């Protein structure tokens, strides 16, 4: 009963003795999970999205500035990602990249004056 007393110090010893069997059943039903962090694989993106970081760095290299909006566009066999960007000079651009290949496939100025 010492284990039960440690788990429920707020209750009187008599109350624990009366409902002790319920507490023991509860304790027995709890399982301890031992996970070795060195054996857990890092989350891996699916092949259709592996180039997410490459796409972002290429878009920022083409049009340096701030990414205002990111939108993932599903296609039949892959995903595209669209970045709406504002360059340091104020110009706005939309850049679309294929997430499976890591290649910019479309870029368009969003400025009305151009």
FENCORRA-V395488 format. One record per residue. RES is the residue in one small letter. PHI is phi in whole degrees, 0 to 359 (none if undefined). PSI is psi as a letter, one per 40 degrees, with the letter a starting at -180 (none if undefined). D_LAST is the distance of its C-alpha to the last C-alpha in whole Angstrom. Layout:
RES;PHI;PSI;D_LAST / RES;PHI;PSI;D_LAST
This chain:
x;none;e;80 / x;297;d;79 / x;297;d;75 / x;296;d;75 / x;296;d;76 / x;293;d;73 / x;285;d;71 / x;227;g;72 / x;290;e;73 / x;284;e;73 / x;264;i;75 / x;286;i;79 / x;298;d;81 / x;293;d;83 / x;296;d;80 / x;292;d;78 / x;297;d;82 / x;293;d;82 / x;254;e;78 / x;301;d;78 / x;297;d;78 / x;293;d;75 / x;293;d;73 / x;295;d;75 / x;296;d;73 / x;297;d;70 / x;297;d;70 / x;294;d;71 / x;278;e;68 / x;283;h;66 / x;247;i;65 / x;264;h;63 / x;252;h;61 / x;252;h;60 / x;243;h;57 / x;269;h;57 / x;297;d;53 / x;286;e;53 / x;261;e;54 / x;272;h;51 / x;288;i;48 / x;292;i;45 / x;300;h;42 / x;245;h;41 / x;290;i;37 / x;294;i;38 / x;304;d;37 / x;282;e;34 / x;227;e;32 / x;291;d;34 / x;263;f;30 / x;300;d;29 / x;292;d;29 / x;297;d;28 / x;298;d;25 / x;295;d;24 / x;292;d;25 / x;294;d;23 / x;296;d;20 / x;288;d;20 / x;290;d;21 / x;291;d;17 / x;227;g;16 / x;299;h;18 / x;157;a;18 / x;250;h;20 / x;273;h;20 / x;272;d;20 / x;209;h;21 / x;236;h;23 / x;223;h;24 / x;270;h;26 / x;248;h;26 / x;288;h;29 / x;241;i;29 / x;297;d;33 / x;238;e;34 / x;209;a;31 / x;232;i;29 / x;250;i;25 / x;233;h;24 / x;244;h;20 / x;250;h;19 / x;262;h;16 / x;236;i;16 / x;239;h;14 / x;283;i;14 / x;297;d;16 / x;275;e;14 / x;98;e;13 / x;293;i;10 / x;249;h;10 / x;227;i;11 / x;245;h;14 / x;237;h;16 / x;245;h;19 / x;230;i;22 / x;277;h;26 / x;289;d;28 / x;281;d;31 / x;261;d;30 / x;76;f;28 / x;245;h;25 / x;289;h;21 / x;251;e;20 / x;199;i;17 / x;218;i;14 / x;213;h;10 / x;284;h;7 / x;261;e;8 / x;285;h;6 / x;288;d;6 / x;287;e;4 / x;263;none;0
